[in-house]
Amino acid sequence: RNSWTVRSVLHHDRIAAAFAGQIGVEYTNEAQFSRGAERLSPGGQIDGLGVFLFEDVELGNLTLNLGGRYDWRAQELRRDRTFNLTGLPTDPAAQRRDYGHFTWGVGASYAIADPLVFAANIRSGYRAPDLFDLYTRGVHGGVAAVQIGDPDLTVEKALTMDASLRYRSDFLDANITGYNTDFDGFIGLLGTGTTDTATGLPIFQISQRDARLWGFDGEVTVRPLPRVELHGTVEFVRGRFSDNDGVMPSLPSDTIMGDVTYTLPGTSWLQSAYISVGVRHAFAKQSAGVVEPFNQFDGPMPGFGTASTDAYTLSHIHAGAQFGPVALRLEADNVFDVRYRDFLDTYKTITLGAGRDIRLSAIVRF
């Protein structure tokens, strides 16, 4: 796949001491070739054009954000760029799709007091089904499954609302954000519970269903001493399909993370030196059932791998410093070499997650 993106943006200063923002245009071009006997995605040509506007308005303690974007997308299946033509339409009219959609967003933040800010946003989104979503048909060796597209897919639309409360001071930074997204025609790769007779592999189908996604993120940073910083985060997300109240697949585990960072005093030759020690705990996550890709690995066969995952805790130690123009970083992850599987790891069916990982990197500025 050869992809080009060209974007031009015009920024303008505040108008009438209130409005500031940008207006822009973006063009994308993709040329895709499918040369293998096993076709996952066919060859094709995609052209996209987007125009967008974003403005923010400051009214004392209140800041408003307004934005809009129109996207046009021309997508053509190219049989001459595809080796395996099995199941692809021959009618030229069925090989081309044109999409056009307007998305928008409105946000506001209000400074309740000097360190405390409340913010809220509402915005729309869309995603046009791509060539893979529409026409994929074949064995994906990396996930050991047959994947099948749906040429009748329509545009996926979404409406998201979120609200957050942020606090900033010399001693404490904290914020919590809650969000909710309603999908009209969510496009996803879902398990079917059936097996391909030719290969014996499970069949995953690109499907489209209404859905709802919601959750919250929390983050807090405490500085009890001048050179000591304590940082922690929590992430929680849930999702359900609207038609039968079924759980959405491929959602991350709930996680809690925390670390302690100590910054060393600087010298004439040593700057920005620090050491950080932290942990990340992921809670156990249950497969969503038949629709969950790899759900078959929770059964008695094939006897290895898993779809559901157990809880695990990983530890890390990071350190770094600036020596003149050279920045050095030493990072050790999964320090205790914990055996685990991450729920969103597509290779959890055949192998464990990464073991102890130690790396030294250097960045030279000149």
C-alpha positions in Angstrom: 0.0 0.0 0.0 1.3 3.4 -1.0 -0.2 6.2 0.9 0.1 10.0 0.5 -1.4 12.7 2.7 -1.1 16.5 1.9 -2.5 19.0 4.4 -2.6 22.8 4.4 -3.8 24.7 7.4 -4.3 28.5 7.8 -4.1 29.7 11.4 -5.5 33.1 12.4 -5.0 35.2 15.5 -7.9 36.3 17.7 -10.7 38.3 16.0 -12.5 40.8 18.2 -10.3 39.7 21.1 -12.3 36.4 21.3 -12.1 34.1 18.3 -8.9 32.2 17.3 -8.6 29.1 15.2 -7.8 27.5 11.9 -9.2 26.4 8.6 -7.7 23.7 6.5 -7.9 21.2 3.7 -6.5 17.6 3.5 -6.1 15.3 0.6 -5.2 11.6 0.8 -4.4 9.0 -1.9 -3.9 5.3 -1.4 -2.9 2.8 -4.0 -3.3 -0.8 -2.7 -2.0 -4.0 -4.3 -2.9 -7.6 -3.4 -0.4 -10.0 -5.0 -0.7 -13.1 -2.8 -2.7 -16.2 -3.5 -4.3 -15.8 -0.1 -6.4 -12.6 -0.3 -7.1 -10.7 2.9 -7.7 -7.3 1.3 -8.0 -6.7 -2.5 -6.2 -4.1 -4.5 -7.8 -0.8 -4.9 -7.6 3.0 -5.2 -8.8 5.4 -2.5 -9.0 9.2 -2.8 -10.1 11.4 0.0 -10.7 15.1 0.5 -11.5 16.8 3.8 -12.1 20.5 4.7 -12.2 21.5 8.3 -12.7 24.5 10.6 -11.9 24.9 14.3 -12.4 27.9 16.5 -12.1 28.6 20.2 -13.7 31.5 22.0 -12.5 33.0 25.3 -15.2 34.7 27.4 -13.6 35.3 30.8 -13.5 32.0 32.8 -15.4 30.3 30.0 -13.7 28.9 26.9 -15.8 27.5 24.0 -14.5 25.2 21.2 -16.4 24.8 17.9 -15.4 22.6 15.0 -16.7 21.0 11.8 -15.3 18.8 9.0 -16.6 17.5 5.7 -15.0 14.4 4.3 -15.5 13.0 0.7 -14.1 9.6 -0.1 -14.0 7.8 -3.4 -13.0 4.1 -3.0 -12.6 1.7 -5.9 -11.9 -2.0 -6.0 -9.3 -2.8 -8.6 -9.4 -6.3 -10.0 -6.3 -5.6 -12.1 -4.4 -5.1 -8.8 -5.7 -8.3 -7.2 -4.2 -11.8 -7.8 -7.0 -13.8 -6.1 -10.4 -12.6 -7.5 -12.6 -15.2 -5.7 -15.9 -13.7 -4.6 -15.2 -10.2 -5.9 -17.9 -8.4 -7.9 -17.5 -8.1 -11.6 -20.0 -5.3 -12.2 -18.0 -2.0 -12.3 -20.9 -0.2 -10.5 -20.4 -2.6 -7.5 -16.7 -2.0 -7.4 -16.8 1.8 -6.6 -18.1 3.4 -3.4 -18.4 7.1 -2.8 -18.9 8.5 0.7 -19.6 12.0 2.0 -20.2 12.9 5.6 -20.1 16.0 7.9 -18.8 15.7 11.5 -18.9 18.4 14.2 -17.8 19.0 17.7 -18.7 21.5 20.5 -16.8 21.8 23.8 -16.7 24.1 26.8 -14.4 24.5 29.8 -15.1 26.7 32.8 -12.6 27.7 35.5 -14.6 27.3 38.6 -11.7 28.5 40.7 -8.0 29.1 39.9 -6.9 25.5 40.2 -10.3 23.8 39.3 -11.7 23.5 35.8 -14.8 21.7 34.5 -14.9 20.7 30.8 -17.5 18.9 28.6 -17.6 18.0 25.0 -20.1 16.5 22.5 -18.9 15.5 19.0 -19.9 13.3 16.1 -17.8 10.8 14.2 -17.9 8.5 11.2 -16.0 5.8 9.5 -16.5 4.5 6.0 -16.0 0.8 5.5 -12.7 0.2 3.7 -11.6 -2.4 1.2 -10.8 -4.9 3.9 -14.2 -4.5 5.7 -16.0 -5.0 2.4 -14.1 -7.7 0.6 -11.7 -9.6 2.8 -11.9 -13.3 2.3 -9.2 -15.7 3.3 -7.0 -17.2 6.0 -5.2 -14.8 8.3 -2.3 -16.9 9.4 -1.4 -14.5 12.3 -4.7 -15.2 14.1 -5.4 -18.7 12.7 -8.8 -17.8 11.4 -10.8 -17.3 8.2 -11.9 -13.7 7.8 -14.9 -12.7 5.6 -16.0 -9.2 4.7 -19.5 -7.8 4.1 -20.0 -5.8 0.8 -23.3 -4.5 2.2 -21.7 -2.4 5.0 -22.8 1.2 5.4 -21.1 4.1 7.1 -20.4 3.8 10.8 -21.6 6.9 12.8 -20.9 7.8 16.4 -22.0 10.4 18.9 -19.7 10.9 21.9 -20.2 12.9 25.1 -17.6 13.4 27.8 -17.1 15.5 30.9 -14.1 16.0 33.1 -13.0 17.7 36.2 -9.4 18.9 36.4 -7.4 20.3 39.4 -3.9 21.8 39.1 -1.7 23.1 41.9 2.0 22.9 43.0 1.2 20.0 45.3 -1.5 18.1 43.4 -2.7 17.5 39.8 -5.8 15.4 39.3 -8.5 14.8 36.7 -11.3 12.4 36.1 -13.1 12.0 32.8 -16.3 10.1 32.0 -17.4 9.4 28.5 -20.2 7.7 26.5 -20.3 6.9 22.8 -23.4 5.7 20.9 -22.6 3.9 17.6 -25.0 3.7 14.7 -23.7 0.7 12.7 -20.5 -0.1 14.5 -18.2 -2.1 12.2 -16.2 -4.9 13.8 -14.6 -8.3 13.3 -16.8 -10.7 15.2 -16.6 -14.4 15.9 -19.4 -16.5 14.4 -19.0 -19.8 16.4 -18.7 -21.7 13.1 -15.8 -23.4 11.4 -14.5 -23.3 7.8 -14.9 -26.8 6.4 -11.9 -26.5 4.0 -9.3 -25.4 6.6 -10.9 -26.4 9.9 -10.3 -22.8 11.2 -12.9 -20.6 12.9 -14.7 -18.0 10.8 -14.6 -14.3 11.8 -17.1 -12.1 10.0 -17.0 -8.3 9.5 -20.3 -7.3 11.0 -22.3 -4.1 11.7 -24.4 -3.5 14.7 -25.6 -0.6 16.9 -23.6 -0.4 20.1 -22.8 1.8 23.2 -19.4 2.3 24.8 -18.8 4.0 28.1 -16.2 4.3 30.8 -14.0 6.7 32.8 -10.3 7.5 33.2 -8.8 8.9 36.4 -5.3 10.3 36.9 -3.6 11.9 40.0 -0.1 13.3 40.5 1.2 14.2 44.0 4.4 16.1 44.8 4.9 15.6 48.6 8.6 16.7 48.4 10.4 19.0 45.9 12.0 16.2 43.9 9.5 13.4 44.5 6.4 12.7 42.4 3.8 10.1 42.9 1.6 9.3 39.9 -1.4 7.0 39.4 -4.0 6.2 36.8 -7.1 4.0 36.6 -8.9 3.1 33.3 -12.4 1.5 33.0 -14.4 0.8 29.9 -17.6 -1.2 29.1 -19.5 -1.8 25.9 -22.7 -3.5 24.8 -24.5 -4.1 21.5 -27.9 -2.5 21.4 -29.9 -5.3 19.6 -29.6 -8.1 22.2 -27.7 -6.4 25.0 -24.7 -8.6 24.3 -21.2 -7.5 25.5 -18.9 -6.0 22.9 -15.7 -7.9 22.2 -12.1 -6.7 22.0 -12.4 -4.3 25.0 -9.3 -3.8 27.3 -9.1 -5.0 30.8 -9.6 -2.6 33.7 -6.2 -1.3 34.7 -4.5 0.5 37.6 -1.1 2.0 37.2 1.2 3.8 39.6 4.8 5.0 39.8 7.2 7.0 42.0 9.7 9.3 40.3 12.7 11.0 41.9 14.6 13.8 40.1 18.2 14.3 41.0 19.7 17.8 41.4 21.3 19.1 38.2 25.0 19.9 37.8 27.0 21.6 35.1 27.4 18.3 33.2 24.3 16.4 34.4 20.8 17.6 33.7 17.3 16.1 34.0 18.4 13.0 35.8 15.6 10.8 37.2 14.7 7.4 38.3 11.2 6.0 38.2 9.7 2.8 39.7 6.2 1.7 38.9 3.6 -1.1 38.6 0.7 -1.8 36.2 -2.1 -4.1 37.3 -4.6 -5.5 34.8 -7.7 -7.2 36.2 -9.0 -10.5 34.9 -11.1 -10.2 31.7 -13.7 -12.6 30.5 -14.4 -13.4 26.8 -17.6 -11.8 25.5 -18.7 -15.2 24.2 -19.1 -16.4 20.6 -18.6 -12.9 19.2 -15.2 -12.6 20.8 -12.4 -13.4 18.3 -10.4 -16.4 19.7 -13.3 -17.4 22.0 -12.7 -21.0 20.8 -9.5 -21.1 22.8 -11.5 -21.0 26.1 -12.9 -24.4 25.2 -11.4 -27.9 25.7 -9.9 -27.7 22.2 -7.3 -26.8 20.9 -5.8 -27.1 24.4 -3.5 -24.1 24.3 -3.8 -20.3 24.4 -6.9 -18.5 25.8 -9.5 -16.0 25.0 -10.2 -14.9 28.6 -7.2 -13.7 30.6 -6.2 -13.8 34.3 -5.1 -10.8 36.3 -1.5 -9.8 36.3 0.9 -7.2 37.7 4.0 -5.9 35.9 6.8 -3.8 37.3 9.2 -1.4 35.7 12.2 0.7 36.5 13.2 3.6 34.2 16.1 6.0 34.6 17.5 8.7 32.4 19.7 11.8 32.3 21.0 14.5 29.9 24.8 14.8 29.4 25.3 17.9 27.3 23.8 17.0 23.9 23.4 13.3 24.7 20.3 12.0 26.5 20.5 8.5 27.9 17.6 6.3 28.9 17.7 2.9 30.7 14.4 1.1 30.8 13.6 -2.3 32.4 10.0 -3.5 31.9 8.4 -6.6 33.4 11.3 -6.7 35.9 10.2 -9.9 37.6 9.6 -11.7 34.3 5.9 -12.3 35.1 4.1 -14.9 32.9 1.0 -13.2 31.6 -1.4 -12.7 28.6 -2.8 -9.3 27.7 -6.5 -9.5 26.7 -6.0 -7.4 23.6 -2.8 -9.2 22.5 -3.8 -11.0 19.2 -1.0 -13.5 19.9 -2.3 -14.6 23.3 -3.5 -17.8 21.7 0.0 -19.0 20.9 2.4 -17.3 23.3 2.8 -15.4 26.5 3.2 -11.6 26.7 6.7 -10.1 26.6 9.1 -11.2 29.3 11.7 -9.1 31.0 12.8 -6.3 28.6 15.9 -4.2 29.2 16.9 -1.5 26.8 19.4 1.3 26.7 18.9 4.2 24.2 20.8 7.4 23.4 19.6 10.5 21.7 22.1 13.0 20.4 21.0 16.5 19.5 23.0 18.5 17.0 
